[in-house]
Amino acid sequence: MMKRTLTVILAVFMLLSVLPMSVSAAERVTRTAPLDMRNAEFESNQANETEGWSWDYDTKTLTLDNCRIEVGEENAITFPSGSVKIVLIGENYLGAYGNEDWGNKVISSKGNCGLTISGEGSLTVEALGPDDAISMSSITVESGNIKVLNGTVWSHGGVIVKGGRLEIDVTNAADDGSGVGDNSITTNGRVEISGGEVILKGQQTAILVDGVNDSSPIGLSITGGDVYLEGETCAAWIGLTSEKKTIIDTTGTLTIGNSTLGIYSGYGSIDVLKGTINNPANLERDMLFRDPDNDVMYAPADYSAVDAALAKVPADLTKYTEESVAAVQAAIDAVDKELDILDQAKVDEYAKAIETALEGLEESGFFAQVKAFFENLFNGESDSTVLDWLKRIFNIIVEFFTGFFNGLVC
């Protein structure tokens, strides 16, 4: 029996010795050498659990699991051409010291390469010198919490945000003299935002869409999410050298922060069709959105809340006091039916004013007495109060019929 027990214990220890031991986030080691996926060893699956990363060659997916990479004047991560992915787990950090020769980025590729970022974790990308933070052919953010500091995100094809949170802040970026690093996003193609939270703060602009050598007619499209744009010169400059259209048709919000000019189209039109537009800097209408012909197309404001409030107005107002009826009429008369989407807040106030006036309607004369009686009856008044009301109504009825019969006798 003892021999069998020792055999089982030995077998357990042997099994444990061959199992991989997981490394906690606190035990991760900072990587100081670049990850260059173009190298031969990355033509097969690779992983470093101590550093917190793994590479799946078949799916071209780099998983970062509480990984920290900080390098000198080199790219922190370089991808091969094609389509690649970064999946985020836990808290991750990538930092690289750029140089003035535009040679190094934090995340980059050699050749045409599209990057998709997803996952439930976070990623901080920090340019520690005067250069871009991310430079890829195209960039798509599906999920995750991504924060980019002190370096622009550059893409030839464009940047697409479908979900998650993307914050790019280059307000403290070093000056490389190029002007590119002054912008949160710089692209020849387009910026599309359909969901998530996007916060872009640039020194000059939050978004710069050049349009050179790109055939896409759309430069900026916002159809969802909560978007904040801020730049000293303008929040966004769309169509710097060629025609690019701007479309704001969002189920979310667009906030133009502290900027001299909001969204400016150098070449192309601007259509503001739907969404909540916040203007905390109180820019004038022609400075909030501006195209070459100063002929921005604004959709009409949504009056559905006003229409719903108007539908509640009683057909017969004769039983209410003149003062309360006058208040309702004044709220109705104040409605301007010609406002557009930029004045949506004012339209919403119209609806609230009508609702408030309706709540203040007061019934007069006999109707007020009957209403007061039933309110007292059903609002928990004492029995003596209810009885007093019944007596008063009975006396009114007796007086009525007494007068009626006296008239007949006479």
Summary of the structure (lengths in Angstrom):
residues: 410
radius of gyration: 34.0
end to end distance: 125.1
largest distance: 127.5
contacts: 1361
relative contact order: 0.05
helix: 27%
strand: 36%
